[in-house]
Amino acid sequence: MGKYTKADILRMVKEDDVEFIRLQFTDIFGDLKNVAITSSQIEKALDNKIMFDGSSIEGFARIEESDMYLYPDYDTYETFPWRPQQGKVARLICDVYKPDGTPFEGDPRYVLKKALKEAADMGYMMNVGPECEFFLFQTDENGLPTTNTYERASYFDLGSGAKNYFDLGPLDFGENARRDMVLTLEQMGFEIEASHHEVAPAQHEIDFKYGEALKTADSIETFKLVVKPIAKKHGLC
């Protein structure tokens, strides 16, 4: 039994004043894509009737067979805490299907589901505990990314012999951004276990609780979706 039903989502969209819904899916490179719809189209989306041009996604389809459909996973419904609170934005993670109603073989989510079913048939369950690491760089006067970090914090420093374990401000210039990322992730249902500076200057890590492989894969895509706009809010990329 899933967490949400179609009726639950229709009710939440109305009660939460959601104006836009992003129907998200992943391409073969692990990059998150989306088709944005207005709330007036949510019932159509929940009935798996929203289509997109698969030929525009790298590795998905040839032009002559480009029509593909998005099948939302109801349990992935979330609103974005960093978006405006009037006319909110929500998301649903989707599986990609072909017009004949069969899963698209090149959809990474389908590939993972297939592998997990094979494991389950042999009596195995796969849990994954990710360590999500990223770098925070400064932006220039036009808001474009640079390779500058302007910090010397670290997890530890073997080179100099100094024991700068788990540095914090003022050495760690990304501390405030990382804190906001953690708070936002928690608002979206993540159970954050640890957050700290990593070995290299400007390298950071946020760890969330392990979970079933498909749920964790969805969470990693959501993680990437969260940290980028929060970093931008702090003048970083």
Backbone hydrogen bonds, N-H to C=O, Kabsch-Sander energy under -0.5 kcal/mol:
donor,donor_aa,acceptor,acceptor_aa,energy
9,I,5,T,-1.9
10,L,6,K,-2.3
11,R,7,A,-2.1
12,M,8,D,-2.6
13,V,9,I,-2.7
14,K,10,L,-1.5
15,E,11,R,-3.0
16,D,12,M,-2.7
17,D,14,K,-1.0
18,V,13,V,-2.3
19,E,88,K,-2.6
20,F,88,K,-1.9
21,I,37,I,-2.8
22,R,90,A,-3.0
23,L,21,I,-0.6
23,L,35,V,-2.8
24,Q,22,R,-0.9
24,Q,92,L,-2.6
25,F,33,K,-2.1
27,D,31,D,-2.4
28,I,58,E,-0.7
30,G,27,D,-1.9
33,K,25,F,-3.4
35,V,23,L,-2.0
37,I,21,I,-2.7
39,S,19,E,-1.9
41,Q,38,T,-2.1
42,I,39,S,-1.4
45,A,41,Q,-2.2
46,L,42,I,-2.6
47,D,43,E,-1.1
48,N,45,A,-1.9
49,K,44,K,-2.0
50,I,70,L,-0.5
51,M,49,K,-0.6
52,F,68,M,-2.4
54,G,52,F,-1.0
54,G,66,S,-3.7
56,S,53,D,-1.5
57,I,54,G,-1.5
58,E,56,S,-0.5
60,F,57,I,-2.3
61,A,54,G,-0.8
61,A,57,I,-0.6
65,E,62,R,-1.7
66,S,63,I,-1.2
68,M,52,F,-2.1
69,Y,97,Y,-2.8
70,L,50,I,-2.5
71,Y,69,Y,-0.5
71,Y,95,D,-3.0
73,D,93,I,-2.9
74,Y,72,P,-0.8
76,T,73,D,-2.3
77,Y,74,Y,-1.5
78,E,91,R,-1.5
80,F,89,V,-3.0
83,R,80,F,-1.3
87,G,17,D,-0.6
87,G,85,Q,-0.5
88,K,17,D,-1.9
90,A,20,F,-2.4
91,R,78,E,-2.7
92,L,22,R,-2.4
94,C,24,Q,-3.5
95,D,71,Y,-2.5
97,Y,69,Y,-2.8
98,K,102,T,-3.1
101,G,98,K,-2.4
104,F,96,V,-2.6
105,E,103,P,-0.5
107,D,104,F,-1.9
110,Y,107,D,-0.6
111,V,107,D,-2.2
112,L,108,P,-2.3
113,K,109,R,-2.4
114,K,110,Y,-2.6
115,A,111,V,-2.1
116,L,112,L,-2.6
117,K,113,K,-2.1
118,E,114,K,-2.0
119,A,115,A,-2.1
120,A,116,L,-2.6
121,D,117,K,-2.5
122,M,118,E,-0.8
122,M,119,A,-0.8
123,G,120,A,-1.7
124,Y,119,A,-2.8
127,N,125,M,-0.6
128,V,211,G,-3.1
132,C,130,P,-0.6
132,C,206,I,-1.1
133,E,131,E,-0.7
134,F,204,H,-2.2
136,L,202,A,-2.2
137,F,135,F,-0.5
138,Q,148,N,-3.0
139,T,235,G,-1.1
140,D,144,L,-2.7
143,G,140,D,-2.3
146,T,138,Q,-2.0
153,A,171,L,-0.8
155,Y,156,F,-0.5
157,D,162,A,-0.9
158,L,156,F,-0.5
161,G,157,D,-0.8
164,N,162,A,-1.1
165,Y,163,K,-1.3
166,F,155,Y,-1.3
167,D,154,S,-2.3
167,D,164,N,-0.7
171,L,168,L,-1.2
172,D,168,L,-0.8
173,F,171,L,-1.1
175,E,172,D,-1.3
178,R,174,G,-2.8
179,R,175,E,-2.2
180,D,176,N,-2.1
181,M,177,A,-2.2
182,V,178,R,-2.3
183,L,179,R,-2.3
184,T,180,D,-2.3
185,L,181,M,-2.7
186,E,182,V,-2.3
187,Q,183,L,-1.7
188,M,184,T,-1.1
189,G,186,E,-1.7
190,F,185,L,-2.3
192,I,190,F,-0.8
193,E,207,D,-2.6
194,A,207,D,-1.5
196,H,205,E,-2.4
198,E,203,Q,-3.6
203,Q,200,A,-2.0
204,H,134,F,-3.4
205,E,196,H,-2.3
206,I,132,C,-2.2
207,D,194,A,-2.9
208,F,130,P,-0.6
209,K,191,E,-2.5
211,G,128,V,-2.0
213,A,126,M,-2.2
216,T,212,E,-2.7
217,A,213,A,-2.5
218,D,214,L,-2.3
219,S,215,K,-2.1
220,I,216,T,-2.3
221,E,217,A,-1.8
222,T,218,D,-2.2
223,F,219,S,-2.8
224,K,220,I,-2.2
225,L,221,E,-1.7
226,V,222,T,-2.0
227,V,223,F,-2.6
228,K,224,K,-1.2
230,I,226,V,-1.6
231,A,227,V,-2.3
232,K,228,K,-2.1
233,K,229,P,-1.8
234,H,230,I,-0.9
234,H,231,A,-0.9
235,G,232,K,-1.9
236,L,231,A,-2.7
237,C,137,F,-2.2
